[in-house]
């Protein structure tokens, strides 16, 4: 049941020459490229159609690229793909080492209360200056870029000062962005996803809307301290003067898009789903959540837009300073997690499982059922559908502990235990929460025998299977609670350190009753943004 997906780039390279021999028309070429991409990586038909059209347009333009910019926690990264979805350029700027004047550690400032975590917004702007200047020096031809998009670390917020809109429209191409925008932010230290200082605001929001479950039903998640709405509420309460001087509030993703657009970019549905403010069913701001957060907040946020929206052409600043084409389109930027889903090329019914220090599950779902655990977002590829995200804190470190205790520290012995014990483990199961678990909240080791009686220990081989089966059964249970359904053609896409162990993957396959494919998540958010740039540049949005 465990198999490995065929490389898209390899398949594309095989068919391109064949297609060119058969036809000089770009339609046949793009159809074969996109169909091959669908077969080997499972792109939805919705996305396939857009890729077909975009490849046609790109081939007819001779040389065309899509560019993305991703603002991560520790770096700013850029990646370009050509019409065949091949990476033609990539580079990055590490915040700590390249911009030491901002005195960050891991790209952030940890405040004395040990709860507040922020990043300097001008550091992000200056990093973009450095990166684009570097690309220009090495000869990157920006005129080939027909569309650009990007992603940003989710939940972070940027506060634009009154008058910043005019500044964005009239940027002098002879000057660096960070000089031009140094007075354009009412708050210079942007709250980011690592912040956990808004417990009071979270409780107020949940009480206002009628409880945690009701909030999850509206916004896709219960109240989280890192979520943007709660950060905005804290900003209004603790820094009232700066808040009153704010003209627009952006997410990190829409902030980055605004730089390229030369005006305020809309927040997209998908990244907006991580704010505790967006009604994910209507895809509009929730009135009750806005009222609980700040008065007239809708005016500061602007109208949300579909994640594949073309926001407009790139601004004159980038045309004159770097040589971008006047026809280059800016496609809505989104969050890093939604961009990763696009980069993994999930389709309806698929599930991606990242087996790392913590385990993360990505889902494409059509009829969500938001719950007290996990997150439901609007889908970044097809905005009419949804994605879900589940985090499990006890992942590889717990597997390593059981390996050390029950398999003598050997993965070979650990794997043999999985092979030599029966599916279902004769009814023995365990829940292993070495540290306080996120999904579900709990701590400790809990073992149950075939009679559902709690026991204090298992034999070594039984313990190994009890751990792995228990972990994956938990992943499936919580996925189904959010609305996930296994359908014909369902695939499990596995990544992370444990995905190299075929016996662990066999248990994963057994639990989900579906084939498992291993994938490489390096650059998944970056590639997802590049695919979205191509996708959005050729998709007509009807809403």
N, C-alpha and C positions, 0 to 999 in steps of 0.2 A: 504493500500500500504506500510505501514511502518512495518518492521519486523526485527527480530534480528537473526544474523547468529549463527549456532550451533558451539559450541566450538570444535576445531580440536582435542585438547588434550583429551577431554572427548570421542569423537568418536573413536579416536585411541585406547584408553584404552578398549573400548567395543569390538573392533574387534580383538585385538591381541590374547586374550585367545581363541576366537572362531577359528581363523585361525590356531593356534597351535594345536587345537584338530583335525582339518581337515587334516592338512598336516605338515610335519616336514620340508618341503622345503621352502627356504626363498623367492622364487619367488611369491608364492601365498600371503605370508605375506606382502611383499612389495607392491604388486599390490593393496591389499585391503587398506593398510595404505594410499598409495598415492591417490587412488580413493576417499576415504573418505575425505582426505584433500582437493581434488579438489571440491567435492560437497559442502563442508561447507565453503570454503574460496575462491573458484574461481581461482585456479591456472591454468595458461594456459596449453594446451596440451604439448607445448614445454617443459615447466618446469616439468610437470607431468612425462614425459618419463625419464627425468634425475633423478627425485626423486625415481622412480621405480628402476632404475639401482643402484643408490647409496644405497638405503635401502637393496637391495640384497647383495651388497658387504659388507655393514656394518654388517648385520646379520651373514654373513658367517665368518666375522672376530671376532665374539663373542661380544666384547664390543668395540665400536668405537664412537668417539665423533667428532664434528666439533667445532672449537673455533674461536671466533672473538674478535678483539680489536678495539674499537671505540675511536677516539680522538675528543671529543666535545670541546666546548668553555670553559666550567668550570670544566670538569672532563675527566679522562680516564676511560673507562668502558670495562669490559670483560664479556663475556657470552659464555657458552658451551651448546650445545644440543646433545642429543643422537640420535640413529638411528630412533627413533620414533618421532623426532622433539620436545621432551620434554626438557625443560631447566633443566640442571643438576648442573649448577654452575653459579653464577654471583657475581660480586664485582666491586668496583670502587675506584678511588683515586680522591679526590677533590683537585684541584690545590691550591686554596687559603689557605686552612687549613692544608693540608698535606705537602705543600712545601712553607712555609712562607718566606724562604730565597730569593725567586724570586720576592716578593713584588708585586704580581698581585692583581687586584680587578676584580672578575668575570673571572679570567684566562687571563687577558690582561693588557697591559700598555696603558693608554691613554696619548698621548704626549701633550706638551704644546700648540700646534696649534689647539687642540681639534678635529682634523681631522684624524691624523695618529694614528692607533691602531695596536699594535703588541703583539705577545706572545713570550716568551723565548723558543727557540727550545730545549735547554737542560732541561727545565722543563718537556717537554713532554717525553724526554728520561728517566729522573730520575723517572718520574711517572710510566713508564713501569717497571723499576727495582723494585720499591716498590710493584707494583701489582703482578708481577710474583713471587717475593720472598714471598709475603703474601700467595699466592696460594700454594706454595711449603710447607710453614709452616703448613698449615691446611690439608695437605695430598692430594692435588689434583694430580691425576696420569696423567702426561702429556703424558705418553706412549700410552694412549688410543686415543689421538688426531690424526686423520687421515688426516684432512685438516683444514687449518685456513685461515681466510680472515678478513676483517675489513672495517671500514669507517673512514673518516675524515671530519672535518668541511670544507665545500666547499670554494674554491677560495684562501685559504691560500697557501703560497709558502715557500719552504725551499731551502737554497742555500748551496750546498756542496762544500767545499774547494778542491782545487787540491790535489790529493793524497788520498782523503777520500775513494775511491773505494778499494784501497789496504788495508786500515785500516779495512773496513768492512769484507774483506775476511780473515783477520788474527786476529780475536778477541780472547783474552785470557779469557777462561771460568771461571777463578778464580777471575776476576775483574768485577765490575759493568759496565754496558754500558755507563753511563754518565761520568765515568772516562776515559774510553777508547776512547770516541768520543768527548771529550771536545775541541779538536783542529781541528775538522773535518768540521766545518761550517764557511764559509766566512762571513756570516751575522748571528749574534746571535739572533736578534729580527725579527721574521718572520711576515710579513704583514698578517693580517687575514681579514675575511669577513666584519668586522665592520669598516674597514678603508674607508674613503671617501676623500682622499687627492689627487686623480689622475684626476681631472677634465680636466686639460690641455692635458694629455695623451689620455683621451677618445675622446676629440674633434679632436685631430690629427689623431687618428685611423679612426674615422668615415669619416673625410675629405679625407683620403688616399684611402679608399675603395669605395668611391662614395656615402656616406650618411648613415644615421642611418638604413633605411630600407634595403639597400644593405648589410650592416654588419649583420643584423638580418637574412637575407636570407642565408648568408654564414655560420655564426657561431651559429645561433639559438637565438641570443639576440642582442639588440643594445648595445652600449658601456656602461658599468657600472663601477663605480669607484672601486668597490670591486673586479672586475674580474681580474684574475691573469695576463693576458697579459698587462693590463694597470699598474699593480703593478710592473711587470718586467721592463717596459719602464721607470717608475719613478726610480727604483733601478739603472738602467744603467746610468741615467742622474745625479742622486744625490749622488750616492756612487760608482763612477767609479772604484776606486781601488779595493774595495771588489768584484765588478762585474767581473773584469778582473781575479780575483783569484778564480772564480767559475768554477767548473768542471761539475756540474750537477744541474739542477733545478727540484725539485720535488713538487708536490702538497702535502698537509698534508697526504692524503691517500697513495700515492705512497712512501712518506717518511717512514711511519709506516711499509709498506710492505718491504721496503729496509732493515729495521732493522732485520726482521725475515729471509729475503732471504740471507743476507750476501753479498749483491751487489745491484746495482741500479735497482729498480723495475720500470716497465713501467707504464706510466699513462694510465688509462683505458679510453675507448671512452666516457663513461657516465660522469665521473668527469671532463674529459678533455673538455667536452662541455660547462663548466662554466668558460672558460678562455678568450673568444673572440679571440681564435686562431685556434680552430679546425673547419675544414669544415665538418659539420655534414652530408652532403650528400655523400662525398667520404671517410669520417672517416680518413682523413689525415690532417696534418697541412696545413693551408691556406698560400700559398706563400706570398700573398699580405699583410696578417696580420702579418706574421713573419717579413717581410721587414719593416713594419711600427713600429715594436716594438724594435727589436735589430738585428744586423747582426749575421749570423750563429746561430740563436737561435735554429734551429732544432737540432744542435749538442748538445746543452745543455739540450734539452727536451727529446731526444730519440724518438723512434718510439712508437706511441700509440698502445694499444692492446685491443682486446675484453674484456669486463668486466668479463667474465667467464673463462678467460685464466688461466691455471696452469702455474705459473711463474717458478716453480722449487721446489726442496725440501727445507725444513727448514735448516738453516745453522748449522754447527757443534757446534757453540757457544751454541745454545739452546739445542742441543742434549746432550752435556756434562754437561752443567750447570743445566738444569732443567729436563732432562730425556725424551725429545721429541723423538719419533720414527724416525729412518732414512727415513722411508717411508712417513712421514708427508709432505703433499703438501701445498705450499703457493699459494692460489688463489688470483688473482688481487684484491686489495682493491679499493673502490670507495668512492664517496662523501656521506655525510649523507642524503641528499635529495633523490638521487637515491636509496640508501640502504633502505630508508623508503618506497619507492614504492615497492621494493621487499618484505619488511616485511609486508606490507598491503596486499600482494598477489593479486594485481590487475591483471585483464586480459583484452584483447582488448574490448573496448566499456565501460569499467568501469570508474567511476569517484569517487575520494575521496575528501571530503570536510571537512576541519578542521575548526570548528566554534569556534574560540577563540577571544582573544583581537583583532587580525587581522584574517581575514579568508584566508585560503590557499587552493588552488585547485590543486590536482594531477590528471594527465590524462595519459592514455595509448593510443597513437595514432599511426596510420600506415602511413598516408600521411600528414605530417605536412605542415602548411603554416605559417612560422615565421612572426611575426608582430611587431609593435613598442612597444606593451605591452606584458609582459609574456616572458617565456623562453622555448625553445625546446632543450632537451638533447637527446643523444642516449640512448636507453633503457638499463637498467642494467641487465635485465633478458634475453631478446632476442635482441641482438645488431643490428639485421636487422630492428628493429622497433624503435619507439621513445616514449619519455615521455615528458610531458609539465608541467610547474609549473606556477601558477598565484597567485599573492599576492594582497589582498585587505585590505588596512589599516583600514578602518572603519568597524569593525565587532561588537563584543559583547558590546563594550563601547557605540556604537551608539544605539544598541538594548536596552541597559539598560537606556539610556537617554529617549527614547520614552516610555519605560515602566514607568519610573518615572513621565513623563509629561502627559501621556494619560491613564495610568492604575493604578494610585495611588501607584506606586512602587510595584505592585503585579504581579507576573508571572501568577497567576491564572486568574486575570482579563485580562491580555495580551493575554493569550491563548483563553479565552472566546471570545475576539474580533476577533480572527482568525477564530474560529468556526462559529461565527454568521454573518460574512461578506461573500459575494459570491466569488467564484473563479473568478479572473479577476478584482475584486473590482469595478465593474460597470465602468471600464475604467479609474479609478483614479490611478495614479502611482506617485512615488516620488523617488528622488535620494538624499541621505542623506550623505554628506561628511563633517562631523564635523571638521576633520583635512584634510590637503592636501592629496588627494587620490593618490595612485600609479597607479591603473588600473580602469578607465583612470585618467590621471592627472586632478584634479579639486577640488574645495572647495565650500562649501555652501550647502544649502538645496534648492532643485528645485522640485516643485510640479506641476503636470499637470492633468487637468480634462479630462473627456471623449471626449471633443472636441479639445484636445491637446493645450488648453489654459493654460498658467502658472497662478497659483493661489497662494495666500499667506498662506492659511491654509486649513486643512481638519478637519472633526469631529474626535473625539477620536478613534473610532473603525476603521474608514477608514484610519486614519493615521497609525495605527498599521499594517494593511494589506499592505498599500502602501509601508511601509518600508521593510517588509519581502519579499514581492513579488518583489519589485524593486531590492533588494540585490541579490536574487537568479536568477532573469532574467539577471542581469549583469554577474553573474558567468557563466550562460549558453552561453550568447552572446559572451563573450571573449574566452570561451573554443572553441566554434565553429569557431571563427576567426582563431584559431591556427590549425584547422584541425580536431577537435573532431566531431564525429558523433554518435548520438544515434542509436543503432542497437538492433535487437531482443536479449533479454537476458541482456541488459544493467542494471547494478546495481549502485546505489549511496551508497557509504560507508561514513558514517558520524561519526565524532568524535569531541571532544572538549566539552566545557561546555554547549553550546546550544543544543547539540545532546541529552540531557536528556529531552527535551521538545517535546512531540509527535506532538503537533500542529504546531510548527515550522517545524518539519520534514515532516509533511503532505504537507505543502506548497512546501518544497523542492522536494518532490515526484511529486507533481502536475506540477511543472515547468519543471522538467526533464522527466515527463511521464515514470517514472521507480520506482521500489521498492527501499526503503531506508533501509539499514542495519546499525546498530550502531556497531562500533568497538572500541577497546582500542588501542591507539597509543603508550602506554608506551612500551618502548623497540623496537619500530618498526624498527628503523635503526639498532639496534643490532641484532634483529632476522633476518632482511633482509640480513645482512652480513653472519650470520650463515647459512641461507638457500643457499646463493650464494656460500659459501664454499663447501657445500654438492653438489650443482648443478655443480659448476665448476670442482670439483674433478672427475666427471664422464661424462663430456661433451667433445666430440671431436670438436675442433674448425676448421672449414674450411673457409678460407678467401682468 
